[in-house]
Amino acid sequence: MSIFGNMFDFNRDGKTDIFELSMGLALLDELENDVAEDGNEGDDL
């Protein structure tokens, strides 16, 4: 099981492969950058 559970298990095989894990880490990095730049949590609507 990965740190994201099955959230990024795109092929629904019950395992998170390296591509799926990298997508999760990229999302976390993007969210962290958004918060650092604006001071909010992506409430840009």
Secondary structure, 3 states (H helix, E strand, C coil): CCCCCCCCCCCCCCCCCHHHHHHHHHHHHHHHHHHHHHCCCCCCC
